[in-house]
Amino acid sequence: MVFVEKLSLVINSLDPLSVKSDFSRVYVPDCVIEGKTRVILVLESPHTQEVKQGFPLAGNSGKEVSKLLDKLIFQQDSPLNRPVGAYISEKYPLFQGIGLLNICPIPMQTVCYDPVLQERYGSWLRCLAILRGAPSSKKRKDPQLQTLETMILADLKERIEQAGSETLLIPCGNVARAFLDKAGIQTEMNLVPHPSFGQWSRAGNLKILQNMTDQIVKALNSPVSGAHGAG
């Protein structure tokens, strides 16, 4: 949990061991295998189901992703009706080569924290909510906000680099796109919506999602060079 270690240094007004213990309870690791993951769906941050299950895309959004990938890529006789995070975390063969990564591996929404943590880390949780609500903001006047964003971006860049330069990155939603851009990480897939609220089931998004799945198939089945990089 490198992220939690770094966070304990940023929140330096409290005992580091207590900070690590508290945030370890809500930390959700990436589903990425270094050297083997060819495609990464880049998400925003864990929500309540992700914290409960311990992997990304564990709720209804994850089911939307499974449904769409089944329809446009896998076309199984029996529907894939579990969240995609469950399949990937369990190394289900059909999803080999596909990974999941959150921009921030702890929740950015205060509602995901219990009342004790909300009281103990109130100002820091508010900062996370602000970063989520205005991810593209160029100036962070609040030093606390600036420090937290800098740490998240540095950690994100490190995790992306560990995945390998040939990995196809697919940012899902505005928050993921904004943070990748701020971290200087390039990707050609810039229109894919977040799978929440049924956005992957809407007819208006079908063309974008069809292009996405075409790129996924290409990345899984052929060598990819320079799919992304740091600017």
Long-range contacts (C-beta under 8 A, 24 or more apart in sequence): 1-27, 1-29, 2-155, 2-158, 3-27, 3-105, 3-106, 3-155, 4-106, 6-151, 6-154, 6-155, 7-106, 7-151, 10-147, 10-148, 10-151, 11-121, 11-124, 14-120, 22-117, 22-120, 22-121, 23-106, 25-51, 26-51, 26-106, 26-107, 26-112, 26-113, 26-117, 27-105, 27-106, 28-54, 28-55, 28-56, 28-102, 28-105, 28-106, 29-54, 29-55, 29-105, 30-56, 30-99, 30-100, 30-101, 30-102, 30-105, 30-159, 31-55, 31-56, 31-85, 31-88, 31-89, 31-99, 31-100, 31-101, 32-99, 32-100, 32-101, 32-159, 32-162, 32-163, 33-99, 34-162, 34-163, 34-164, 35-164, 36-96, 36-97, 37-97, 37-98, 37-99, 37-163, 37-164, 37-167, 38-97, 38-98, 38-166, 38-167, 38-168, 38-219, 38-220, 38-224, 39-97, 39-98, 39-99, 39-167, 39-168, 39-170, 39-216, 39-219, 39-220, 40-98, 40-99, 40-100, 40-101, 40-160, 40-163, 40-167, 40-168, 40-169, 40-170, 41-65, 41-84, 41-98, 41-99, 41-100, 41-101, 41-170, 41-172, 42-101, 42-102, 42-103, 42-169, 42-170, 42-171, 42-172, 42-176, 42-180, 43-100, 43-101, 43-102, 43-103, 43-172, 43-173, 43-176, 43-194, 44-102, 44-103, 44-104, 44-108, 44-132, 44-172, 44-173, 44-175, 44-176, 44-194, 45-102, 45-103, 45-104, 45-105, 45-106, 45-107, 45-108, 45-109, 45-128, 45-132, 45-175, 46-102, 46-105, 46-106, 46-107, 46-112, 47-107, 47-109, 47-112, 48-111, 48-112, 49-83, 50-85, 50-102, 50-107, 51-107, 51-112, 53-83, 53-85, 53-86, 54-89, 55-85, 55-86, 55-88, 55-89, 55-100, 56-85, 56-100, 56-101, 56-102, 57-83, 57-84, 57-85, 57-100, 57-195, 58-83, 58-85, 58-86, 59-83, 60-196, 61-194, 61-195, 61-196, 62-86, 62-195, 64-195, 64-196, 64-198, 64-199, 64-200, 64-201, 65-195, 65-200, 67-200, 67-201, 68-195, 68-200, 68-201, 68-209, 68-213, 69-95, 69-213, 69-216, 72-209, 72-210, 72-213, 73-213, 73-216, 73-217, 97-219, 97-220, 98-216, 98-220, 99-163, 99-167, 101-159, 101-160, 101-163, 103-152, 103-156, 103-175, 103-176, 103-179, 103-180, 104-128, 104-131, 104-152, 104-156, 104-179, 108-132, 108-175, 124-148, 132-175, 135-174, 135-175, 135-178, 135-179, 135-182, 136-174, 136-178, 136-181, 149-182, 152-179, 153-179, 153-182, 153-183, 156-180, 156-183, 156-185, 157-183, 157-184, 157-185, 157-230, 160-185, 160-228, 161-230, 165-226, 165-227, 165-228, 165-229, 166-223, 166-224, 166-225, 166-226, 166-227, 167-224, 167-227, 167-228, 168-215, 168-216, 168-219, 168-224, 168-227, 168-228, 169-227, 169-228, 170-212, 170-215, 170-216, 183-230, 184-230, 184-231, 185-228, 185-229, 185-230, 185-231, 186-228, 186-229, 186-230, 186-231, 187-227, 187-228, 188-227, 189-215
